[in-house]
Amino acid sequence: MNLLNAEAETEYMIKDIEADDEELKSFLFSLGCYSGEPITVVSHMKNSCVISVKDARYNIDNELAEAILI
């Protein structure tokens, strides 16, 4: 399951980052998105979603949300 399928306001544990692009993986890692880290989807929007990781909120597009497996 990835973040696009996640319920809003529910905390999940990141299982893996599924992306072929190393730059994308590095970007997500810099946000604190890596295996074993808790993550919450604050809200879903049309082409993006707002996530909460390590007491910070980020607006990520659907491509990034799809790469984060929970």
GUSELUM-302851 format. One record per atom (N, C-alpha, C): x, y, z; residue number from 0; chain; atom name. Coordinates in steps of 0.02 Angstrom, whole numbers, plus 50000, padded with zeros to 5 digits. Each point is the difference from the previous one (the first is absolute). Example, Ala and Ser with C-alpha at 12.3 -4.5 7.8 and 13.67 -1.06 7.14 Angstrom:
BEGIN
+-------+-------+-------+-----+----+----+
!     X !     Y !     Z !   i ! ch ! at !
+-------+-------+-------+-----+----+----+
! 50660 ! 49716 ! 50390 !   0 !  A !  N !
! 49955 ! 50059 ! 50000 !   0 !  A ! CA !
! 50045 ! 50060 ! 50000 !   0 !  A !  C !
! 49982 ! 50053 ! 49964 !   1 !  A !  N !
! 50042 ! 50059 ! 50003 !   1 !  A ! CA !
! 49961 ! 50055 ! 50037 !   1 !  A !  C !
+-------+-------+-------+-----+----+----+
// end
This chain:
BEGIN
+-------+-------+-------+-----+----+----+
!     X !     Y !     Z !   i ! ch ! at !
+-------+-------+-------+-----+----+----+
! 50042 ! 49941 ! 50000 !   0 !  A !  N !
! 49958 ! 50059 ! 50000 !   0 !  A ! CA !
! 50045 ! 50062 ! 50000 !   0 !  A !  C !
! 49979 ! 50052 ! 49964 !   1 !  A !  N !
! 50040 ! 50061 ! 50000 !   1 !  A ! CA !
! 49959 ! 50058 ! 50029 !   1 !  A !  C !
! 50030 ! 50059 ! 50003 !   2 !  A !  N !
! 49967 ! 50057 ! 50032 !   2 !  A ! CA !
! 49937 ! 50023 ! 49965 !   2 !  A !  C !
! 49994 ! 49986 ! 49935 !   3 !  A !  N !
! 49939 ! 50020 ! 49964 !   3 !  A ! CA !
! 49938 ! 49964 ! 50027 !   3 !  A !  C !
! 50011 ! 49940 ! 50027 !   4 !  A !  N !
! 49945 ! 49959 ! 50027 !   4 !  A ! CA !
! 49990 ! 50009 ! 50075 !   4 !  A !  C !
! 50041 ! 50041 ! 50032 !   5 !  A !  N !
! 49998 ! 50007 ! 50072 !   5 !  A ! CA !
! 49941 ! 50044 ! 50022 !   5 !  A !  C !
! 49974 ! 49984 ! 50058 !   6 !  A !  N !
! 49948 ! 50042 ! 50030 !   6 !  A ! CA !
! 50031 ! 50061 ! 50031 !   6 !  A !  C !
! 49966 ! 50057 ! 49993 !   7 !  A !  N !
! 50024 ! 50062 ! 50030 !   7 !  A ! CA !
! 49997 ! 49995 ! 50076 !   7 !  A !  C !
! 50048 ! 50033 ! 50032 !   8 !  A !  N !
! 50004 ! 50004 ! 50073 !   8 !  A ! CA !
! 50012 ! 49933 ! 50034 !   8 !  A !  C !
! 50030 ! 49953 ! 49965 !   9 !  A !  N !
! 50019 ! 49935 ! 50028 !   9 !  A ! CA !
! 50075 ! 49992 ! 49994 !   9 !  A !  C !
! 50033 ! 49981 ! 50055 !  10 !  A !  N !
! 50073 ! 49992 ! 49998 !  10 !  A ! CA !
! 50017 ! 49931 ! 49972 !  10 !  A !  C !
! 50048 ! 49999 ! 49955 !  11 !  A !  N !
! 50025 ! 49938 ! 49969 !  11 !  A ! CA !
! 50075 ! 49997 ! 50009 !  11 !  A !  C !
! 50028 ! 49941 ! 49990 !  12 !  A !  N !
! 50073 ! 49990 ! 50001 !  12 !  A ! CA !
! 50023 ! 49991 ! 49928 !  12 !  A !  C !
! 50052 ! 50036 ! 49981 !  13 !  A !  N !
! 50028 ! 49993 ! 49933 !  13 !  A ! CA !
! 50035 ! 49932 ! 49995 !  13 !  A !  C !
! 49981 ! 49960 ! 49951 !  14 !  A !  N !
! 50031 ! 49935 ! 49990 !  14 !  A ! CA !
! 50058 ! 50004 ! 49951 !  14 !  A !  C !
! 49990 ! 50040 ! 49947 !  15 !  A !  N !
! 50052 ! 50004 ! 49948 !  15 !  A ! CA !
! 49986 ! 50060 ! 49955 !  15 !  A !  C !
! 50051 ! 50020 ! 49964 !  16 !  A !  N !
! 49993 ! 50051 ! 49948 !  16 !  A ! CA !
! 50011 ! 49964 ! 49934 !  16 !  A !  C !
! 49949 ! 49999 ! 49957 !  17 !  A !  N !
! 50002 ! 49963 ! 49937 !  17 !  A ! CA !
! 50008 ! 50049 ! 49942 !  17 !  A !  C !
! 50062 ! 50011 ! 49980 !  18 !  A !  N !
! 50013 ! 50046 ! 49945 !  18 !  A ! CA !
! 50066 ! 49980 ! 49966 !  18 !  A !  C !
! 50001 ! 50005 ! 49935 !  19 !  A !  N !
! 50061 ! 49986 ! 49963 !  19 !  A ! CA !
! 50048 ! 50059 ! 49999 !  19 !  A !  C !
! 49973 ! 50059 ! 50010 !  20 !  A !  N !
! 50038 ! 50062 ! 49997 !  20 !  A ! CA !
! 50035 ! 50013 ! 50067 !  20 !  A !  C !
! 50066 ! 49998 ! 50000 !  21 !  A !  N !
! 50039 ! 50011 ! 50062 !  21 !  A ! CA !
! 49990 ! 50071 ! 50027 !  21 !  A !  C !
! 49991 ! 50048 ! 49955 !  22 !  A !  N !
! 49989 ! 50069 ! 50021 !  22 !  A ! CA !
! 49934 ! 50006 ! 50039 !  22 !  A !  C !
! 49949 ! 49965 ! 49979 !  23 !  A !  N !
! 49936 ! 49999 ! 50034 !  23 !  A ! CA !
! 50007 ! 49969 ! 50069 !  23 !  A !  C !
! 50037 ! 49945 ! 50004 !  24 !  A !  N !
! 50012 ! 49967 ! 50064 !  24 !  A ! CA !
! 50038 ! 50046 ! 50048 !  24 !  A !  C !
! 50050 ! 50034 ! 49974 !  25 !  A !  N !
! 50040 ! 50046 ! 50041 !  25 !  A ! CA !
! 49957 ! 50058 ! 50025 !  25 !  A !  C !
! 49956 ! 50026 ! 49957 !  26 !  A !  N !
! 49956 ! 50054 ! 50020 !  26 !  A ! CA !
! 49954 ! 49978 ! 50057 !  26 !  A !  C !
! 49969 ! 49942 ! 49992 !  27 !  A !  N !
! 49956 ! 49975 ! 50053 !  27 !  A ! CA !
! 50038 ! 49987 ! 50064 !  27 !  A !  C !
! 50061 ! 49974 ! 49994 !  28 !  A !  N !
! 50042 ! 49989 ! 50060 !  28 !  A ! CA !
! 50014 ! 50066 ! 50035 !  28 !  A !  C !
! 50012 ! 50053 ! 49962 !  29 !  A !  N !
! 50014 ! 50066 ! 50030 !  29 !  A ! CA !
! 49940 ! 50027 ! 50037 !  29 !  A !  C !
! 49939 ! 49978 ! 49981 !  30 !  A !  N !
! 49939 ! 50020 ! 50036 !  30 !  A ! CA !
! 49989 ! 49958 ! 50063 !  30 !  A !  C !
! 50037 ! 49946 ! 50006 !  31 !  A !  N !
! 49991 ! 49955 ! 50057 !  31 !  A ! CA !
! 49959 ! 49939 ! 49983 !  31 !  A !  C !
! 49988 ! 49988 ! 49935 !  32 !  A !  N !
! 49961 ! 49943 ! 49977 !  32 !  A ! CA !
! 50046 ! 49941 ! 49986 !  32 !  A !  C !
! 50006 ! 49955 ! 50047 !  33 !  A !  N !
! 50040 ! 49940 ! 49991 !  33 !  A ! CA !
! 49970 ! 49944 ! 50041 !  33 !  A !  C !
! 50019 ! 49940 ! 49986 !  34 !  A !  N !
! 49972 ! 49940 ! 50031 !  34 !  A ! CA !
! 50002 ! 50004 ! 50076 !  34 !  A !  C !
! 49942 ! 49984 ! 50031 !  35 !  A !  N !
! 49995 ! 50000 ! 50073 !  35 !  A ! CA !
! 49977 ! 50066 ! 50030 !  35 !  A !  C !
! 49992 ! 50051 ! 49960 !  36 !  A !  N !
! 49980 ! 50066 ! 50025 !  36 !  A ! CA !
! 49924 ! 50007 ! 49998 !  36 !  A !  C !
! 49969 ! 50025 ! 50054 !  37 !  A !  N !
! 49928 ! 50012 ! 49999 !  37 !  A ! CA !
! 49983 ! 50058 ! 49954 !  37 !  A !  C !
! 49943 ! 49995 ! 49966 !  38 !  A !  N !
! 49977 ! 50051 ! 49953 !  38 !  A ! CA !
! 49924 ! 50005 ! 50004 !  38 !  A !  C !
! 49974 ! 50061 ! 49993 !  39 !  A !  N !
! 49928 ! 50011 ! 50002 !  39 !  A ! CA !
! 49980 ! 50040 ! 49939 !  39 !  A !  C !
! 49947 ! 49978 ! 49966 !  40 !  A !  N !
! 49971 ! 50040 ! 49946 !  40 !  A ! CA !
! 49951 ! 50048 ! 50033 !  40 !  A !  C !
! 50014 ! 50065 ! 49995 !  41 !  A !  N !
! 49956 ! 50049 ! 50031 !  41 !  A ! CA !
! 49938 ! 50010 ! 49957 !  41 !  A !  C !
! 50010 ! 50005 ! 49934 !  42 !  A !  N !
! 49943 ! 50006 ! 49954 !  42 !  A ! CA !
! 50020 ! 49981 ! 49930 !  42 !  A !  C !
! 49950 ! 49979 ! 49962 !  43 !  A !  N !
! 50008 ! 49984 ! 49929 !  43 !  A ! CA !
! 49971 ! 50058 ! 49959 !  43 !  A !  C !
! 50035 ! 50020 ! 49947 !  44 !  A !  N !
! 49975 ! 50049 ! 49954 !  44 !  A ! CA !
! 50000 ! 49970 ! 49930 !  44 !  A !  C !
! 49979 ! 50037 ! 49951 !  45 !  A !  N !
! 49992 ! 49973 ! 49933 !  45 !  A ! CA !
! 50066 ! 49971 ! 49972 !  45 !  A !  C !
! 50054 ! 50037 ! 50001 !  46 !  A !  N !
! 50064 ! 49978 ! 49971 !  46 !  A ! CA !
! 50056 ! 49993 ! 50051 !  46 !  A !  C !
! 49983 ! 50003 ! 50064 !  47 !  A !  N !
! 50051 ! 49997 ! 50052 !  47 !  A ! CA !
! 49970 ! 49979 ! 50066 !  47 !  A !  C !
! 50042 ! 49992 ! 50050 !  48 !  A !  N !
! 49976 ! 49989 ! 50067 !  48 !  A ! CA !
! 50047 ! 50033 ! 50050 !  48 !  A !  C !
! 49973 ! 50016 ! 50057 !  49 !  A !  N !
! 50039 ! 50030 ! 50054 !  49 !  A ! CA !
! 50017 ! 49945 ! 50049 !  49 !  A !  C !
! 50065 ! 49995 ! 50015 !  50 !  A !  N !
! 50023 ! 49947 ! 50046 !  50 !  A ! CA !
! 50034 ! 50033 ! 50060 !  50 !  A !  C !
! 50002 ! 49962 ! 50054 !  51 !  A !  N !
! 50035 ! 50022 ! 50060 !  51 !  A ! CA !
! 50053 ! 49947 ! 50017 !  51 !  A !  C !
! 50063 ! 50023 ! 50002 !  52 !  A !  N !
! 50056 ! 49957 ! 50016 !  52 !  A ! CA !
! 50046 ! 50038 ! 50048 !  52 !  A !  C !
! 50018 ! 49969 ! 50055 !  53 !  A !  N !
! 50047 ! 50030 ! 50048 !  53 !  A ! CA !
! 49979 ! 50071 ! 50019 !  53 !  A !  C !
! 49938 ! 50010 ! 50019 !  54 !  A !  N !
! 49974 ! 50065 ! 50023 !  54 !  A ! CA !
! 50003 ! 50054 ! 49947 !  54 !  A !  C !
! 50003 ! 49982 ! 49937 !  55 !  A !  N !
! 49999 ! 50048 ! 49944 !  55 !  A ! CA !
! 49947 ! 49979 ! 49951 !  55 !  A !  C !
! 49972 ! 50049 ! 49964 !  56 !  A !  N !
! 49950 ! 49985 ! 49949 !  56 !  A ! CA !
! 50026 ! 50018 ! 49932 !  56 !  A !  C !
! 49986 ! 49956 ! 49952 !  57 !  A !  N !
! 50021 ! 50011 ! 49931 !  57 !  A ! CA !
! 49942 ! 49986 ! 49953 !  57 !  A !  C !
! 49998 ! 50036 ! 49945 !  58 !  A !  N !
! 49953 ! 49988 ! 49946 !  58 !  A ! CA !
! 50038 ! 49964 ! 49945 !  58 !  A !  C !
! 49983 ! 49937 ! 49987 !  59 !  A !  N !
! 50035 ! 49961 ! 49949 !  59 !  A ! CA !
! 49952 ! 49982 ! 49945 !  59 !  A !  C !
! 50025 ! 49993 ! 49939 !  60 !  A !  N !
! 49957 ! 49982 ! 49944 !  60 !  A ! CA !
! 49984 ! 49925 ! 50002 !  60 !  A !  C !
! 49953 ! 49979 ! 49958 !  61 !  A !  N !
! 49978 ! 49931 ! 50001 !  61 !  A ! CA !
! 50054 ! 49950 ! 49980 !  61 !  A !  C !
! 50047 ! 50022 ! 49958 !  62 !  A !  N !
! 50055 ! 49956 ! 49980 !  62 !  A ! CA !
! 50043 ! 49982 ! 50061 !  62 !  A !  C !
! 50015 ! 50049 ! 50042 !  63 !  A !  N !
! 50038 ! 49986 ! 50061 !  63 !  A ! CA !
! 49959 ! 49958 ! 50049 !  63 !  A !  C !
! 49936 ! 50016 ! 50007 !  64 !  A !  N !
! 49957 ! 49963 ! 50046 !  64 !  A ! CA !
! 49995 ! 49926 ! 49979 !  64 !  A !  C !
! 50000 ! 49989 ! 49935 !  65 !  A !  N !
! 49997 ! 49931 ! 49974 !  65 !  A ! CA !
! 50063 ! 49961 ! 50016 !  65 !  A !  C !
! 50056 ! 50033 ! 50005 !  66 !  A !  N !
! 50064 ! 49967 ! 50012 !  66 !  A ! CA !
! 50009 ! 49979 ! 50073 !  66 !  A !  C !
! 49961 ! 50029 ! 50046 !  67 !  A !  N !
! 50008 ! 49985 ! 50071 !  67 !  A ! CA !
! 49953 ! 49944 ! 50018 !  67 !  A !  C !
! 50028 ! 49942 ! 50016 !  68 !  A !  N !
! 49961 ! 49941 ! 50019 !  68 !  A ! CA !
! 49991 ! 49998 ! 50075 !  68 !  A !  C !
! 49938 ! 49986 ! 50021 !  69 !  A !  N !
! 49985 ! 49997 ! 50072 !  69 !  A ! CA !
! 49971 ! 49932 ! 50017 !  69 !  A !  C !
+-------+-------+-------+-----+----+----+
// end
